[in-house]
Amino acid sequence: MDKLSDYEKGEYDAYAGYKAEADQSDEYYFGYGDEYARQQNETARSEANLEYLYKKYKHIGEAK
């Protein structure tokens, strides 16, 4: 971990699910924020895909 830049440390902490550490550099918070945003976008995209698939295929389980 000592070889990571502040930005990379922030990215890693967000990726690992750790809370952002207090009193870090701006670069740390930029890295943390970028990774957090990436995760949130990925989650939203996955949820949208699931909703689309549910609507598309829900008729399969319906009685005729």
C-alpha positions, -999 to +999 in steps of 0.1 A: +000+000+000+029+024+005+036+025-032+001+037-041-005+074-048-030+093-027-055+090-056-050+052-057-053+049-020-087+067-022-098+045-050-088+014-031-106+024+001-138+030-018-134-002-038-128-022-005-159-006+011-139+014+037-151+048+049-131+077+036-103+085+060-103+120+076-076+146+069-064+132+036-052+151+005-075+163-022-061+136-045-072+109-020-108+123-020-108+126-058-098+089-061-124+079-035-151+099-051-143+086-086-144+049-075-176+055-054-193+071-084-182+042-107-197+017-083-230+036-080-232+039-118-225+001-121-253-006-096-278+016-114-269+000-147-274-035-133-307-026-117-319-010-150-309-042-169-327-064-145-358-043-147-357-044-185-352-082-185-380-087-160-404-067-182-393-084-213-396-120-200-423-118-172-448-133-196-429-166-196-441-175-161-477-164-166-505-189-170-522-191-204 
